[in-house]
Amino acid sequence: MPVNVQHKFKLKKEDTVQIIAGKNKGKRGRILKILRDKDRIVVEGVNLVKKAKKRRNQQDRGGIIEIEAPVHSSNLMIVCKKCGPTRIGCKLDGDAKVRVCRKCGEAL
């Protein structure tokens, strides 16, 4: 029986990430939503799928729309403003924990 374990993510909402594996490799986008129970992340403009949407009222348009599907968290890497895709480290800055770039040491 699978145990439902929630993982702690170093990535947060609104972070800019790059896809490092799969059909969307190399694309960049902003994190819109984090699905902790499934280990997946929804990234803006990446992994677009077509979905049939039903018409709800007179003004609403039905039809086939494109929405972002979630990507597994292991296929993402955060993007540093200075040096590009990098891993995340943590530093103590006074009492607060700060996420830092592993390449240049700048706070993310």
C-alpha distance (Angstrom), angle and dihedral (degrees) to the residues before:
residue distance angle dihedral
M1 . . .
P2 3.83 . .
V3 3.78 116.0 .
N4 3.79 114.3 -135.8
V5 3.81 103.2 -130.9
Q6 3.79 120.0 173.5
H7 3.79 114.4 -143.3
K8 3.76 125.3 -145.2
F9 3.79 111.5 -118.7
K10 3.78 123.8 -147.1
L11 3.80 87.6 -159.4
K12 3.80 119.8 83.4
K13 3.79 137.5 -165.3
E14 3.84 113.8 -76.5
D15 3.85 92.8 24.5
T16 3.80 116.2 135.0
V17 3.80 110.6 -122.3
Q18 3.80 138.1 179.1
I19 3.81 126.0 -141.4
I20 3.82 109.5 -121.6
A21 3.84 100.3 -178.3
G22 3.79 140.2 27.4
K23 3.80 135.2 34.5
N24 3.82 92.7 -40.4
K25 3.83 95.0 50.8
G26 3.82 112.5 155.6
K27 3.82 96.7 20.0
R28 3.80 119.3 126.6
G29 3.78 130.1 -151.5
R30 3.79 147.0 147.0
I31 3.81 121.9 -90.5
L32 3.82 110.6 -109.6
K33 3.80 101.9 173.6
I34 3.82 139.1 4.4
L35 3.82 118.8 -146.9
R36 3.82 101.2 -162.0
D37 3.80 97.3 179.0
K38 3.83 92.4 56.7
D39 3.86 97.6 35.8
R40 3.81 89.9 -122.5
I41 3.81 136.4 127.6
V42 3.82 131.0 -156.3
V43 3.83 111.3 -137.1
E44 3.81 123.8 -165.4
G45 3.82 113.6 -106.2
V46 3.82 94.6 -1.3
N47 3.83 130.7 109.4
L48 3.81 94.3 11.6
V49 3.81 116.2 -168.3
K50 3.80 130.3 -175.6
K51 3.79 116.5 -116.6
A52 3.79 130.4 -175.5
K53 3.82 109.9 -124.8
K54 3.78 121.8 -161.9
R55 3.80 120.4 -133.5
R56 3.82 108.9 -108.2
N57 3.83 101.9 -175.8
Q58 3.84 141.8 -8.5
Q59 3.82 95.6 -80.2
D60 3.82 95.7 41.9
R61 3.79 116.4 92.2
G62 3.75 117.4 -137.8
G63 3.78 126.1 -163.6
I64 3.78 137.3 86.3
I65 3.81 115.2 -26.1
E66 3.81 133.0 179.2
I67 3.81 117.8 -122.9
E68 3.80 134.4 171.7
A69 3.80 115.1 -99.9
P70 3.82 120.5 -153.4
V71 3.82 120.9 -93.7
H72 3.82 123.7 -149.9
S73 3.81 111.7 -99.1
S74 3.82 92.8 -126.2
N75 3.82 89.6 65.2
L76 3.82 93.9 60.5
M77 3.79 133.1 82.1
I78 3.81 126.5 -173.1
V79 3.81 117.5 -115.5
C80 3.82 119.1 -131.3
K81 3.82 115.3 -149.4
K82 3.82 91.5 -131.2
C83 3.80 106.7 37.2
G84 3.83 108.0 17.6
P85 3.84 126.1 -128.4
T86 3.81 111.7 17.3
R87 3.78 145.5 150.0
I88 3.80 122.4 -97.8
G89 3.78 127.0 -115.9
C90 3.81 131.1 -178.6
K91 3.79 129.8 -127.6
L92 3.78 130.7 -178.0
D93 3.80 110.3 -121.8
G94 3.78 104.2 -173.7
D95 3.81 104.0 -56.3
A96 3.81 96.5 -22.3
K97 3.80 129.3 85.1
V98 3.80 112.1 -128.9
R99 3.82 126.2 -163.1
V100 3.80 111.0 -130.6
C101 3.80 136.7 -173.3
R102 3.82 112.3 -104.1
K103 3.84 92.5 -145.0
C104 3.82 103.7 48.0
G105 3.82 103.2 10.3
E106 3.82 94.6 -125.6
A107 3.82 118.5 146.3
L108 3.81 114.5 -103.5
